[in-house]
């Protein structure tokens, strides 16, 4: 996957929007993501908020840079989101 930023965040948003509409847990394997800009982070937060109460958006194994950003903004405390750092 590499980088998720303004140039491709809309594609991620489209995929997540369809998945969130169905409800249930959604797992994103972020192990191959080396960078996410604020646009991509917002996509994840919005998807978590949309699925809250009907499932979770599970962010699996974010790389160190992405993980640091998620910790900085306290994403693990955001509704509908779960971060798995295994």
N, C-alpha and C positions, 0 to 999 in steps of 0.2 A: 504494500500500500504506500509506504514512504511518507509523504507529507499530505496533510489535509489543511487546506487554506482557502482563501477567497476564491481561487480558481476552480475548486472542485467541491466546496462545501455544499453547494446547492444539490449536487448529485446525492451526497450523503443524506441531506435533508429529505429529498424525495423518497429514498429507500426507507428511511426511518418513519416517515409519515405514514406510508402504506403499512408498515409492520405494526406501528403503534395502534392503528385503527382496529386491528384484529385483537388487541389485548394480549395478555400473557407476558411471560418473561422474554426479553430479547437480549441475546448475548452478542456483544461486539468484541472480537479478538483484536486488541490493539497492539499486540506484540510486534507487529511489523511497522507500526507508525512511529516515525522518528520526530515528527513535528506537527503541532496543531496550533493554528493561530486563533485569535479571539472569535472569529466567525465560526470556526469549526466547534469550538468549545460551546458557543451559544446554541448551536444546532443540538448538541448532546443535552444541554440543560433544558431546552424546550421540549425535546422528546421525552425526557424524564418527567417533566411536569405534565405532559399530555397523557402519559401512561399511568401516572400515580393513581393508586386505588384499583387498578385493573391488571397490574403487573409491574415489572421492574425493567429498567434498562441496565444490564450488567456490563460493565466495562472491564473486560478481562485482560489482565497482564499488560497494562500500559507501560511503554518504555520509560526510562528514567526521566527524560525531559518532560514528557506528557504527564507522568505521575507527579512530578514536582509542581506543575501548573495546577493539576486537579487538587492537590493538597493545599496549595496556596489559596485557592478560592473556596476551599472546604466543600468540594463537590460531593464528598461522601455523606455530607449532612443534607444535601439537596433532595427534595422529594422525588421518589421514583427512580433514584440512581443508586447503584451499588458498585463499588470498585473492588475487584478481586486481584490481589497483587501476587498470586502464587508464582 
